Amino acid sequence: MPKDPDIRRRMDRVEEIIDRLDADEVSLEDGYDLYDEGQELLAEIRELLHDGDGEVIEIE
């Protein structure tokens, strides 16, 4: 599990988005918005990991 709270918070939100999209209970427009939000969060996570101090972490 990521120790960085910023990464953990973003990962939790990405998981929530995936769950909502998998449930097929969102409108097409909301689905696009959630997808865009998820992509932005993943880009932020990648940047945080890239800028990290070289510590290896395990992501479940």
Jmol script that loads the backbone (N, CA, C; Angstrom):
load data "model"
ATOM      1  N   MET A   1       0.845  -1.175   0.000  1.00  0.00           N
ATOM      2  CA  MET A   1       0.000   0.000   0.000  1.00  0.00           C
ATOM      3  C   MET A   1       0.890   1.238   0.000  1.00  0.00           C
ATOM      4  N   PRO A   2       0.583   2.237  -0.837  1.00  0.00           N
ATOM      5  CA  PRO A   2       1.392   3.445  -0.869  1.00  0.00           C
ATOM      6  C   PRO A   2       1.402   4.131   0.487  1.00  0.00           C
ATOM      7  N   LYS A   3       2.584   4.573   0.902  1.00  0.00           N
ATOM      8  CA  LYS A   3       2.697   5.263   2.184  1.00  0.00           C
ATOM      9  C   LYS A   3       2.394   6.744   2.041  1.00  0.00           C
ATOM     10  N   ASP A   4       2.556   7.297   0.868  1.00  0.00           N
ATOM     11  CA  ASP A   4       2.301   8.712   0.625  1.00  0.00           C
ATOM     12  C   ASP A   4       0.794   8.956   0.652  1.00  0.00           C
ATOM     13  N   PRO A   5       0.312   9.801   1.580  1.00  0.00           N
ATOM     14  CA  PRO A   5      -1.139  10.024   1.670  1.00  0.00           C
ATOM     15  C   PRO A   5      -1.724  10.640   0.404  1.00  0.00           C
ATOM     16  N   ASP A   6      -0.946  11.439  -0.313  1.00  0.00           N
ATOM     17  CA  ASP A   6      -1.448  12.024  -1.562  1.00  0.00           C
ATOM     18  C   ASP A   6      -1.706  10.937  -2.597  1.00  0.00           C
ATOM     19  N   ILE A   7      -0.796   9.995  -2.697  1.00  0.00           N
ATOM     20  CA  ILE A   7      -0.971   8.894  -3.644  1.00  0.00           C
ATOM     21  C   ILE A   7      -2.127   8.007  -3.196  1.00  0.00           C
ATOM     22  N   ARG A   8      -2.182   7.694  -1.914  1.00  0.00           N
ATOM     23  CA  ARG A   8      -3.249   6.823  -1.398  1.00  0.00           C
ATOM     24  C   ARG A   8      -4.625   7.442  -1.646  1.00  0.00           C
ATOM     25  N   ARG A   9      -4.749   8.738  -1.401  1.00  0.00           N
ATOM     26  CA  ARG A   9      -6.028   9.420  -1.610  1.00  0.00           C
ATOM     27  C   ARG A   9      -6.433   9.352  -3.078  1.00  0.00           C
ATOM     28  N   ARG A  10      -5.494   9.588  -3.951  1.00  0.00           N
ATOM     29  CA  ARG A  10      -5.793   9.529  -5.386  1.00  0.00           C
ATOM     30  C   ARG A  10      -6.138   8.105  -5.826  1.00  0.00           C
ATOM     31  N   MET A  11      -5.392   7.144  -5.311  1.00  0.00           N
ATOM     32  CA  MET A  11      -5.667   5.740  -5.656  1.00  0.00           C
ATOM     33  C   MET A  11      -7.061   5.331  -5.178  1.00  0.00           C
ATOM     34  N   ASP A  12      -7.426   5.757  -3.979  1.00  0.00           N
ATOM     35  CA  ASP A  12      -8.763   5.449  -3.456  1.00  0.00           C
ATOM     36  C   ASP A  12      -9.841   6.026  -4.358  1.00  0.00           C
ATOM     37  N   ARG A  13      -9.630   7.252  -4.815  1.00  0.00           N
ATOM     38  CA  ARG A  13     -10.626   7.884  -5.690  1.00  0.00           C
ATOM     39  C   ARG A  13     -10.707   7.155  -7.030  1.00  0.00           C
ATOM     40  N   VAL A  14      -9.571   6.752  -7.591  1.00  0.00           N
ATOM     41  CA  VAL A  14      -9.576   5.996  -8.850  1.00  0.00           C
ATOM     42  C   VAL A  14     -10.361   4.697  -8.669  1.00  0.00           C
ATOM     43  N   GLU A  15     -10.166   4.026  -7.546  1.00  0.00           N
ATOM     44  CA  GLU A  15     -10.904   2.791  -7.284  1.00  0.00           C
ATOM     45  C   GLU A  15     -12.406   3.054  -7.182  1.00  0.00           C
ATOM     46  N   GLU A  16     -12.792   4.173  -6.554  1.00  0.00           N
ATOM     47  CA  GLU A  16     -14.212   4.540  -6.476  1.00  0.00           C
ATOM     48  C   GLU A  16     -14.788   4.773  -7.875  1.00  0.00           C
ATOM     49  N   ILE A  17     -14.024   5.455  -8.707  1.00  0.00           N
ATOM     50  CA  ILE A  17     -14.470   5.733 -10.076  1.00  0.00           C
ATOM     51  C   ILE A  17     -14.659   4.426 -10.839  1.00  0.00           C
ATOM     52  N   ILE A  18     -13.704   3.529 -10.731  1.00  0.00           N
ATOM     53  CA  ILE A  18     -13.807   2.236 -11.417  1.00  0.00           C
ATOM     54  C   ILE A  18     -15.048   1.487 -10.959  1.00  0.00           C
ATOM     55  N   ASP A  19     -15.279   1.471  -9.653  1.00  0.00           N
ATOM     56  CA  ASP A  19     -16.466   0.786  -9.121  1.00  0.00           C
ATOM     57  C   ASP A  19     -17.752   1.387  -9.679  1.00  0.00           C
ATOM     58  N   ARG A  20     -17.824   2.703  -9.749  1.00  0.00           N
ATOM     59  CA  ARG A  20     -19.029   3.353 -10.277  1.00  0.00           C
ATOM     60  C   ARG A  20     -19.224   3.042 -11.754  1.00  0.00           C
ATOM     61  N   LEU A  21     -18.145   3.058 -12.516  1.00  0.00           N
ATOM     62  CA  LEU A  21     -18.259   2.764 -13.943  1.00  0.00           C
ATOM     63  C   LEU A  21     -18.617   1.298 -14.170  1.00  0.00           C
ATOM     64  N   ASP A  22     -18.067   0.416 -13.359  1.00  0.00           N
ATOM     65  CA  ASP A  22     -18.384  -1.010 -13.478  1.00  0.00           C
ATOM     66  C   ASP A  22     -19.832  -1.311 -13.125  1.00  0.00           C
ATOM     67  N   ALA A  23     -20.425  -0.490 -12.278  1.00  0.00           N
ATOM     68  CA  ALA A  23     -21.801  -0.725 -11.838  1.00  0.00           C
ATOM     69  C   ALA A  23     -22.820  -0.380 -12.924  1.00  0.00           C
ATOM     70  N   ASP A  24     -22.391   0.276 -13.985  1.00  0.00           N
ATOM     71  CA  ASP A  24     -23.284   0.662 -15.093  1.00  0.00           C
ATOM     72  C   ASP A  24     -24.493   1.464 -14.622  1.00  0.00           C
ATOM     73  N   GLU A  25     -24.312   2.271 -13.585  1.00  0.00           N
ATOM     74  CA  GLU A  25     -25.419   3.058 -13.055  1.00  0.00           C
ATOM     75  C   GLU A  25     -25.219   4.554 -13.262  1.00  0.00           C
ATOM     76  N   VAL A  26     -24.324   4.937 -14.152  1.00  0.00           N
ATOM     77  CA  VAL A  26     -24.087   6.353 -14.413  1.00  0.00           C
ATOM     78  C   VAL A  26     -24.482   6.661 -15.851  1.00  0.00           C
ATOM     79  N   SER A  27     -24.891   7.892 -16.055  1.00  0.00           N
ATOM     80  CA  SER A  27     -25.250   8.310 -17.408  1.00  0.00           C
ATOM     81  C   SER A  27     -23.986   8.385 -18.267  1.00  0.00           C
ATOM     82  N   LEU A  28     -24.179   8.450 -19.556  1.00  0.00           N
ATOM     83  CA  LEU A  28     -23.044   8.537 -20.472  1.00  0.00           C
ATOM     84  C   LEU A  28     -22.210   9.781 -20.173  1.00  0.00           C
ATOM     85  N   GLU A  29     -22.881  10.905 -19.961  1.00  0.00           N
ATOM     86  CA  GLU A  29     -22.165  12.153 -19.668  1.00  0.00           C
ATOM     87  C   GLU A  29     -21.373  12.037 -18.362  1.00  0.00           C
ATOM     88  N   ASP A  30     -22.012  11.497 -17.323  1.00  0.00           N
ATOM     89  CA  ASP A  30     -21.311  11.311 -16.053  1.00  0.00           C
ATOM     90  C   ASP A  30     -20.160  10.319 -16.212  1.00  0.00           C
ATOM     91  N   GLY A  31     -20.357   9.311 -17.039  1.00  0.00           N
ATOM     92  CA  GLY A  31     -19.303   8.343 -17.299  1.00  0.00           C
ATOM     93  C   GLY A  31     -18.085   8.993 -17.930  1.00  0.00           C
ATOM     94  N   TYR A  32     -18.318   9.883 -18.895  1.00  0.00           N
ATOM     95  CA  TYR A  32     -17.204  10.616 -19.505  1.00  0.00           C
ATOM     96  C   TYR A  32     -16.492  11.474 -18.471  1.00  0.00           C
ATOM     97  N   ASP A  33     -17.275  12.157 -17.624  1.00  0.00           N
ATOM     98  CA  ASP A  33     -16.678  13.007 -16.591  1.00  0.00           C
ATOM     99  C   ASP A  33     -15.839  12.182 -15.618  1.00  0.00           C
ATOM    100  N   LEU A  34     -16.365  11.036 -15.203  1.00  0.00           N
ATOM    101  CA  LEU A  34     -15.623  10.162 -14.297  1.00  0.00           C
ATOM    102  C   LEU A  34     -14.358   9.632 -14.964  1.00  0.00           C
ATOM    103  N   TYR A  35     -14.469   9.256 -16.229  1.00  0.00           N
ATOM    104  CA  TYR A  35     -13.307   8.768 -16.973  1.00  0.00           C
ATOM    105  C   TYR A  35     -12.222   9.847 -17.018  1.00  0.00           C
ATOM    106  N   ASP A  36     -12.623  11.075 -17.356  1.00  0.00           N
ATOM    107  CA  ASP A  36     -11.658  12.177 -17.420  1.00  0.00           C
ATOM    108  C   ASP A  36     -11.004  12.418 -16.062  1.00  0.00           C
ATOM    109  N   GLU A  37     -11.811  12.393 -15.004  1.00  0.00           N
ATOM    110  CA  GLU A  37     -11.267  12.577 -13.659  1.00  0.00           C
ATOM    111  C   GLU A  37     -10.265  11.472 -13.338  1.00  0.00           C
ATOM    112  N   GLY A  38     -10.608  10.249 -13.674  1.00  0.00           N
ATOM    113  CA  GLY A  38      -9.708   9.129 -13.421  1.00  0.00           C
ATOM    114  C   GLY A  38      -8.395   9.269 -14.173  1.00  0.00           C
ATOM    115  N   GLN A  39      -8.467   9.699 -15.426  1.00  0.00           N
ATOM    116  CA  GLN A  39      -7.246   9.887 -16.213  1.00  0.00           C
ATOM    117  C   GLN A  39      -6.365  10.973 -15.608  1.00  0.00           C
ATOM    118  N   GLU A  40      -6.978  12.058 -15.141  1.00  0.00           N
ATOM    119  CA  GLU A  40      -6.213  13.131 -14.503  1.00  0.00           C
ATOM    120  C   GLU A  40      -5.545  12.630 -13.218  1.00  0.00           C
ATOM    121  N   LEU A  41      -6.283  11.872 -12.433  1.00  0.00           N
ATOM    122  CA  LEU A  41      -5.720  11.331 -11.193  1.00  0.00           C
ATOM    123  C   LEU A  41      -4.564  10.380 -11.482  1.00  0.00           C
ATOM    124  N   LEU A  42      -4.714   9.531 -12.482  1.00  0.00           N
ATOM    125  CA  LEU A  42      -3.635   8.605 -12.837  1.00  0.00           C
ATOM    126  C   LEU A  42      -2.389   9.353 -13.304  1.00  0.00           C
ATOM    127  N   ALA A  43      -2.581  10.441 -14.042  1.00  0.00           N
ATOM    128  CA  ALA A  43      -1.440  11.252 -14.472  1.00  0.00           C
ATOM    129  C   ALA A  43      -0.743  11.872 -13.260  1.00  0.00           C
ATOM    130  N   GLU A  44      -1.523  12.343 -12.290  1.00  0.00           N
ATOM    131  CA  GLU A  44      -0.947  12.909 -11.072  1.00  0.00           C
ATOM    132  C   GLU A  44      -0.182  11.844 -10.286  1.00  0.00           C
ATOM    133  N   ILE A  45      -0.742  10.644 -10.214  1.00  0.00           N
ATOM    134  CA  ILE A  45      -0.072   9.547  -9.505  1.00  0.00           C
ATOM    135  C   ILE A  45       1.251   9.217 -10.186  1.00  0.00           C
ATOM    136  N   ARG A  46       1.226   9.121 -11.512  1.00  0.00           N
ATOM    137  CA  ARG A  46       2.468   8.834 -12.250  1.00  0.00           C
ATOM    138  C   ARG A  46       3.521   9.899 -11.963  1.00  0.00           C
ATOM    139  N   GLU A  47       3.098  11.169 -11.957  1.00  0.00           N
ATOM    140  CA  GLU A  47       4.037  12.260 -11.708  1.00  0.00           C
ATOM    141  C   GLU A  47       4.605  12.175 -10.287  1.00  0.00           C
ATOM    142  N   LEU A  48       3.748  11.901  -9.309  1.00  0.00           N
ATOM    143  CA  LEU A  48       4.225  11.759  -7.932  1.00  0.00           C
ATOM    144  C   LEU A  48       5.213  10.608  -7.806  1.00  0.00           C
ATOM    145  N   LEU A  49       4.925   9.489  -8.474  1.00  0.00           N
ATOM    146  CA  LEU A  49       5.829   8.346  -8.422  1.00  0.00           C
ATOM    147  C   LEU A  49       7.137   8.647  -9.141  1.00  0.00           C
ATOM    148  N   HIS A  50       7.056   9.345 -10.254  1.00  0.00           N
ATOM    149  CA  HIS A  50       8.253   9.697 -11.020  1.00  0.00           C
ATOM    150  C   HIS A  50       9.145  10.633 -10.209  1.00  0.00           C
ATOM    151  N   ASP A  51       8.517  11.567  -9.498  1.00  0.00           N
ATOM    152  CA  ASP A  51       9.264  12.548  -8.716  1.00  0.00           C
ATOM    153  C   ASP A  51       9.664  12.022  -7.343  1.00  0.00           C
ATOM    154  N   GLY A  52       9.317  10.781  -7.054  1.00  0.00           N
ATOM    155  CA  GLY A  52       9.598  10.187  -5.742  1.00  0.00           C
ATOM    156  C   GLY A  52      11.076  10.111  -5.452  1.00  0.00           C
ATOM    157  N   ASP A  53      11.372   9.690  -4.265  1.00  0.00           N
ATOM    158  CA  ASP A  53      12.758   9.650  -3.816  1.00  0.00           C
ATOM    159  C   ASP A  53      13.449   8.330  -4.130  1.00  0.00           C
ATOM    160  N   GLY A  54      12.888   7.548  -5.042  1.00  0.00           N
ATOM    161  CA  GLY A  54      13.498   6.287  -5.428  1.00  0.00           C
ATOM    162  C   GLY A  54      13.068   5.118  -4.574  1.00  0.00           C
ATOM    163  N   GLU A  55      12.193   5.366  -3.623  1.00  0.00           N
ATOM    164  CA  GLU A  55      11.696   4.297  -2.762  1.00  0.00           C
ATOM    165  C   GLU A  55      10.734   3.423  -3.550  1.00  0.00           C
ATOM    166  N   VAL A  56      10.891   2.125  -3.428  1.00  0.00           N
ATOM    167  CA  VAL A  56      10.005   1.185  -4.101  1.00  0.00           C
ATOM    168  C   VAL A  56       8.835   0.895  -3.174  1.00  0.00           C
ATOM    169  N   ILE A  57       7.622   1.018  -3.722  1.00  0.00           N
ATOM    170  CA  ILE A  57       6.431   0.735  -2.929  1.00  0.00           C
ATOM    171  C   ILE A  57       5.603  -0.311  -3.650  1.00  0.00           C
ATOM    172  N   GLU A  58       4.798  -1.031  -2.919  1.00  0.00           N
ATOM    173  CA  GLU A  58       3.933  -2.050  -3.500  1.00  0.00           C
ATOM    174  C   GLU A  58       2.525  -1.492  -3.608  1.00  0.00           C
ATOM    175  N   ILE A  59       1.945  -1.591  -4.803  1.00  0.00           N
ATOM    176  CA  ILE A  59       0.578  -1.141  -5.031  1.00  0.00           C
ATOM    177  C   ILE A  59      -0.275  -2.368  -5.237  1.00  0.00           C
ATOM    178  N   GLU A  60      -1.312  -2.477  -4.433  1.00  0.00           N
ATOM    179  CA  GLU A  60      -2.189  -3.645  -4.527  1.00  0.00           C
ATOM    180  C   GLU A  60      -3.255  -3.429  -5.563  1.00  0.00           C
TER     181      GLU A  60
END
end "model"
wireframe off; spacefill off
backbone 0.3
color backbone group
